[in-house]
Amino acid sequence: MNDDGCYWVENPTDLDVTLRIPGLRGQPAECLSVLFSTTTVSIAAFGRVVWSAIQMGISNADECSFLTLDGEDGIPIIQMNVAKRDLDEGDRWGGYILQVGEDSIL
């Protein structure tokens, strides 16, 4: 499913998420990192958080992973695998982003 730069596919135990954030245009993929918590995700460029969001559900942050790639038009691609918390396995989130952080670059 596509939701304004966030493409996601929900599985019983996890979500596969692809982000293309226009505000990151020109940032090399190698400078980006993703910080997971149980309820939020944050993206850092050169160690500084530049985008964050509240997730639709609770994740198991220790089992989440990410990959960054250089994308077309200078917008990096961030691919994430978000593991659902054990208690939530099989429960549908119905999306990935509940709310984007107020200080996020868009």
ABEGO torsion letter per residue (X at the ends): XBBGGBBBBBBAABBBBBBBBAAABGBBAAABBBBBBAABBBBBBGGBBABBBBBABBBBAAABBBBBBBBBGGBBBBBBBBBBBAAABGBBAGEABABBBAABBX
